[in-house]
Amino acid sequence: MRAREIARGCLTGAAFGAALLLSSSAASAHHQMQLLPSESAWQYLGQTRPFDSQANWPRRGAIRGMTIGPIESSLHPGLGYGSDAYQRTLRETRRLGGTWVSLTPFGRVWDLKSTGVDPTFEAPFSENYVALQHAVEQAHAQGLRVMLVPHLWVESGGWRAEIDPEDDAGWERWQNSYGAFLLRWARLAEATHVDLLSLGVELRSWVTTTRAPSFSALISKVRAVYSGPLTYAANWDDVDQTVILGELDVIGVNAFFPLADKEGSDVRRLLQGARDVSTRIGELARAWSKPVVFTEIGYTTRTDPAIRPWEWPDSMKDVQINQAAQADAYAALIAPLIDEPWFAGYFVWRMYADPDDLSQEAEWGFNPRGKTAELVVRDAFNASWASDGSYEFAPALSTEAAESVGKY
């Protein structure tokens, strides 16, 4: 079976129960002791002040998260956040073993020269605000924790990381507008007891440049209205240059790392690429003594999705649909991370508020629902993770759930 093929390529010490063999190596325990961030970093997520009851969220288990996207079309009313359809997606997430959901309210910018954010997205902001409020409450009612991720949609099709209002006046207008957008959602996060708030997504031109001090000032404003932990979703290739990491409680990465550079790469090559990712991000976690969460992971349902996993499916043509390749990429990326105590977990990109709405993306898109990759996600969610808390290593990790996983 493919799961056994993956297992044979696994590093000693990787404990991915979903598709890989659990290791009983004593070296794994030693490895954990060397990489574990400081107790204070875990308990308070890097803060010098204690949070309320949310402070212990890492000790309640690693994040096994699913991103639930809004319905990105006004032609589908009544099926988005807060709806009965959304409740079904929450139930599916729980049945998979998920413990968290990521909700992504969008604001619109016209192009990469824009100096402002329009908070309207498919419906008036006031309606979206109420829907998000209900969505958070519904998730909590089902025992799921919530990360809220205010997101940006660029109408022209450009990438938000390249937004550049050009001159100082333009940047000042942009910073003020984005700040107002973010603070609106921060207030909702506080009112609904959101468990983790992201300050933004892939804002490279801002947080990796000399413009970063203005973002730091915005962080202070957010902390004045939201008392929970903060992250920021850095892109995989610029997180090392993101200068605001010291001001976060948990480092966030949109983890669309390429795991191979040649078409037809086998599972062993994907695993090696994933081990390289784990090494690199482990060094980042140690340097900042903070846990790391992958705010997004995902692969499209096509051949060789791990070469350029960030490529958006809508523009692809003549795609060869390949569920096994998508599943292999998921399993390979997750495999080296489950034994890493600094790894706080991940959010799968993504399912939708209406689980049956197939109009949101092509069949070869990211959504793992109903595909082989969904079984890999389920198996990984139900495995034992090093960051779940304190427990014995070696044979004690071999639970019934872990022994039967990966048998798709």
Residue pairs with C-beta under 8 A, 6 or more apart in sequence:
1 406
1 407
1 408
2 19
2 267
2 324
2 327
2 328
2 408
3 18
3 19
3 20
3 331
3 405
3 406
3 407
3 408
5 267
6 19
6 20
6 267
6 271
6 328
6 331
6 332
6 335
6 406
7 19
7 20
7 21
7 406
9 267
9 268
9 271
10 16
10 20
10 21
10 271
10 335
11 271
11 275
11 335
11 336
12 23
12 25
12 27
12 28
13 23
13 25
13 27
13 28
13 31
13 339
14 20
14 23
14 335
14 336
14 338
14 339
15 22
15 23
15 28
15 338
15 339
15 383
15 384
15 385
15 386
15 397
16 331
16 334
16 335
16 336
16 337
16 338
16 380
16 383
17 338
17 379
17 380
17 382
17 383
17 384
17 397
17 399
17 401
17 402
17 403
17 405
17 406
18 331
18 334
18 376
18 377
18 378
18 379
18 380
18 382
18 383
18 405
18 406
19 331
19 335
19 376
19 379
19 380
19 405
19 406
20 331
20 335
20 406
22 384
22 397
22 398
22 402
23 339
23 394
24 393
24 394
24 395
25 394
26 393
26 394
28 339
28 393
28 394
29 393
29 394
31 339
32 339
32 340
32 341
32 386
32 393
35 282
35 285
35 286
35 340
35 341
35 342
36 341
36 342
37 285
37 286
37 289
37 290
37 291
37 341
37 342
38 289
41 289
41 290
41 291
42 58
42 59
42 291
43 50
43 55
43 56
43 58
43 59
44 50
44 51
44 55
44 249
45 51
45 55
45 57
45 58
45 229
45 249
45 250
45 290
45 291
46 248
46 249
46 250
46 288
46 289
46 290
47 229
47 249
51 227
51 228
51 229
52 227
54 193
54 195
54 227
54 228
54 229
57 145
57 195
57 196
57 229
58 291
58 344
58 387
59 389
61 99
61 385
61 388
61 389
62 343
62 344
62 345
62 385
62 386
62 387
62 388
63 99
63 100
63 145
63 147
63 293
63 344
63 345
63 346
63 347
64 97
64 98
64 99
64 100
64 345
64 346
64 380
64 381
65 98
65 99
65 100
65 101
65 102
65 147
65 345
65 346
65 347
65 348
66 93
66 96
66 98
66 100
66 101
66 102
66 347
66 348
66 350
66 351
67 101
67 102
67 104
67 149
67 296
67 347
67 348
67 349
67 350
67 351
68 81
68 86
68 89
68 90
68 93
68 101
68 102
68 103
68 104
68 350
68 351
68 352
68 353
69 104
69 350
69 351
69 352
69 353
69 360
70 80
70 81
70 104
70 105
70 106
70 121
70 122
70 128
70 352
70 353
71 79
71 80
71 122
71 352
71 353
71 354
71 357
71 360
72 106
72 122
72 360
73 122
73 359
73 360
74 122
74 123
76 354
76 357
76 359
77 123
78 85
79 85
79 86
79 353
79 354
79 357
80 86
80 122
80 123
80 131
80 353
80 354
81 103
81 105
81 128
81 131
81 132
81 134
81 135
81 353
82 130
82 131
82 132
82 133
82 134
82 135
82 138
83 131
83 353
83 354
85 353
85 354
85 355
85 356
85 357
86 135
86 138
86 353
86 354
87 138
87 142
88 355
89 351
89 352
89 353
89 354
89 355
90 101
90 138
90 139
90 142
90 144
91 142
92 351
92 355
92 369
93 101
93 144
93 351
94 142
94 143
94 144
96 374
96 377
96 378
96 381
97 378
97 381
97 382
98 144
98 381
99 144
99 145
99 381
100 144
100 145
100 146
100 147
100 195
100 345
100 347
101 139
101 144
101 145
101 146
101 147
102 146
102 147
102 148
102 149
102 295
102 296
102 347
102 350
103 132
103 135
103 136
103 139
103 146
103 147
103 148
103 149
104 149
104 150
104 151
105 121
105 128
105 132
105 148
105 149
105 150
105 151
105 185
106 121
106 151
106 152
106 153
107 117
107 118
107 119
107 120
107 121
107 150
107 151
107 152
107 153
107 181
108 117
108 118
108 120
108 121
108 152
108 153
108 155
109 116
109 117
109 118
109 152
109 153
109 154
109 155
109 160
109 163
110 154
110 155
110 156
111 154
111 155
111 156
111 158
112 154
112 156
112 158
112 159
112 162
112 163
112 164
113 164
113 165
113 166
113 170
114 163
114 165
114 174
115 165
115 170
115 171
115 173
115 174
115 177
116 173
116 174
116 177
117 152
117 177
117 178
117 180
117 181
119 125
119 128
119 181
119 184
120 128
121 128
121 153
122 128
123 131
125 184
129 184
129 188
132 148
132 185
132 188
133 188
133 191
133 192
135 353
136 146
136 148
136 188
136 192
136 193
136 194
137 192
139 145
139 146
140 146
140 192
140 193
145 195
145 196
146 192
146 194
146 195
146 196
147 194
147 195
147 196
147 197
147 198
147 231
147 295
147 347
148 185
148 188
148 189
148 194
148 196
148 197
148 198
149 198
149 201
149 233
149 295
150 181
150 182
150 185
150 198
150 200
150 201
151 201
152 160
152 163
152 200
152 201
154 160
154 163
159 202
160 201
160 202
160 203
161 202
161 203
161 204
161 205
161 235
161 238
162 204
162 205
163 174
163 203
163 205
163 206
164 205
165 171
165 173
165 174
171 211
171 214
175 214
175 215
175 218
178 200
178 218
179 218
179 221
182 199
182 200
182 218
182 222
183 221
183 222
183 225
185 197
186 197
186 222
186 225
186 226
187 225
187 226
188 194
189 197
189 226
189 228
190 225
190 226
190 227
190 228
193 228
194 226
194 228
195 228
195 229
196 228
196 229
196 230
196 231
196 250
196 293
197 222
197 226
197 228
197 229
197 230
197 231
198 230
198 231
198 232
198 233
198 252
198 295
199 215
199 218
199 219
199 222
199 230
199 231
199 232
199 248
200 206
200 207
200 232
200 233
201 233
201 254
201 295
202 233
202 234
202 235
202 254
203 215
203 232
204 235
204 238
205 211
206 212
206 214
206 215
207 215
207 232
207 234
207 242
207 243
207 244
208 238
208 241
208 242
208 243
212 243
212 244
215 244
216 244
216 247
219 230
219 244
219 247
222 230
223 230
229 249
229 250
230 247
230 248
230 249
230 250
231 248
231 249
231 250
231 251
231 252
231 293
231 295
232 242
232 244
232 248
232 252
233 252
233 253
233 254
233 295
233 296
234 242
234 251
234 252
234 253
234 254
235 253
235 254
235 256
236 253
236 254
236 255
236 256
236 257
239 245
239 251
239 253
239 281
239 284
240 284
245 251
245 284
245 288
245 290
246 288
248 290
249 290
250 290
250 291
250 292
250 293
250 344
251 284
251 285
251 288
251 290
251 291
251 292
251 293
252 292
252 293
252 294
252 295
253 281
253 292
253 293
253 294
253 295
254 294
254 295
254 296
255 277
255 294
255 295
255 296
255 297
255 333
255 346
256 296
256 297
256 298
256 309
256 310
257 273
257 274
257 277
257 309
257 333
258 273
258 306
258 307
258 308
258 309
259 265
259 269
259 270
259 273
259 274
259 277
259 306
259 307
259 309
259 329
259 332
259 333
260 269
260 270
260 273
260 304
260 306
260 307
261 307
262 269
262 307
263 303
263 304
263 307
264 304
265 304
265 306
265 307
267 328
267 332
270 306
270 328
270 329
270 332
270 333
271 332
271 335
271 336
273 306
273 332
274 332
274 333
274 334
274 335
274 336
274 337
275 336
277 333
277 336
278 336
278 337
278 340
278 343
281 292
281 343
282 340
282 342
284 292
285 291
285 292
285 342
285 343
286 342
291 342
291 343
291 344
291 387
292 342
292 343
292 344
293 343
293 344
293 345
293 346
293 347
294 345
294 346
294 347
295 346
295 347
296 347
296 349
296 350
297 330
297 333
297 334
297 346
297 347
297 348
297 349
298 309
298 348
298 349
298 350
298 366
298 368
299 305
299 306
299 309
299 325
299 326
299 329
299 330
299 366
299 373
300 309
300 311
300 313
300 316
300 326
300 364
300 365
300 366
301 321
301 322
301 323
301 325
301 326
301 363
301 364
301 365
301 366
301 371
301 373
302 313
302 316
302 319
302 320
302 321
302 322
302 325
302 326
302 364
303 320
303 322
303 325
304 325
305 322
305 325
305 326
305 329
306 325
306 328
306 329
306 332
306 333
309 329
313 319
313 361
313 362
313 364
313 365
313 366
314 361
314 362
314 365
316 362
316 364
319 362
319 364
321 363
321 364
323 371
323 372
323 373
324 372
326 368
326 371
326 372
326 373
327 371
327 372
327 373
327 375
327 376
327 408
330 368
330 373
330 376
330 377
330 380
331 376
331 380
331 406
334 346
334 376
334 380
337 343
337 346
338 380
338 383
338 384
338 385
338 386
339 386
340 386
340 387
341 386
341 387
342 387
343 385
343 386
343 387
344 387
345 385
345 387
348 368
348 377
349 366
350 366
350 367
351 367
351 368
351 369
352 360
352 367
355 369
360 367
361 367
368 374
368 376
368 377
372 408
375 406
375 408
376 406
376 408
378 405
379 405
379 406
380 405
382 401
382 402
382 405
383 401
383 402
383 405
384 391
384 397
384 399
384 402
391 397
